Amino acid sequence: MTTIDTTDWLLVVKDEEVQYAFLRVALKSILPEVHTVHATNVITALSYLQACLIEQRPLPRLILSDLYLSLQPEGFHLVGTIDSTSAGMTHLYQLLTSSLSNSVDQPAIPQAEPAYMDKPSVFTEWEEFLVHIQTYWQRGATSSLNRHFVSSPN
């Protein structure tokens, strides 16, 4: 992972390289000025965030993460660690995605719930999905208190 010199950046925690490459191109189309940092797992993401804290570098405006990474509990571990008061990152705005129905995932999200969306399952759903990401990016700039679940594109 590279060090960045901007205060506005997005951390994407995604373990599938091909999906990340597609997502990065899509993100550039809606947020061209935003620098994206990719972490392939939770340990890498948390290490990078801790390094930012230690070195007093800006933290990301938004963290976009799969709820289910290669190891199912990893996404939940990321949420729990960021939301723990001892981590010093409770103000970070998180947007979790899953290919499962949010009615299945919602009860499993920790109490300090981040925003949640279903991942698009067909190509036609991607445009609305990206509009939601753009909305969350803007919310991350103004407040980390707007955490809630949204209905995903159908």
C-alpha positions, 0 to 999 in steps of 0.5 A: 500500500502506498502513502497518500498526501490527500485528506480526501481518500477512500479505503476499499477492502475487497479480496477479489482483485478482478472485482476491485479493478472493475470497481476502481474504474467505476469509482473514478467515473463518479468520483474522479478526484478521489484517491482510492487505496485498496486492502485485500484483507482486514489485517492490511486495512487495519494496519494501514489505518493504524499507521495513519494514526501513528504517523498523524496522516489523514484517515479516509473519508469513507471505508467501502468494504465487503461484509463477507471477505474470503473468511466470513467473519473478517468483515464483521471484525473490521466493523467491530474494530473500527467501532471500538472506542479504543481504536480511535477510529469511531468517527470513520464512515463505513459502507458495507456491501454484501451479495446476501439480502440485508434482511439476513445481514442486518441483525449481525451488524454490531450495534454502532451500525455502519451504512449497508447496501446489497451488492448489485447482482446484475449489470443494470443495478450498478448505476444506482449502486454507484449513485449510493456510493457517491451519496455516502462519500458526500455524507462522509464529508459532513458527518459520521452520525448518518449511519443507517441501512438503505434499501439496495437497487432491485 
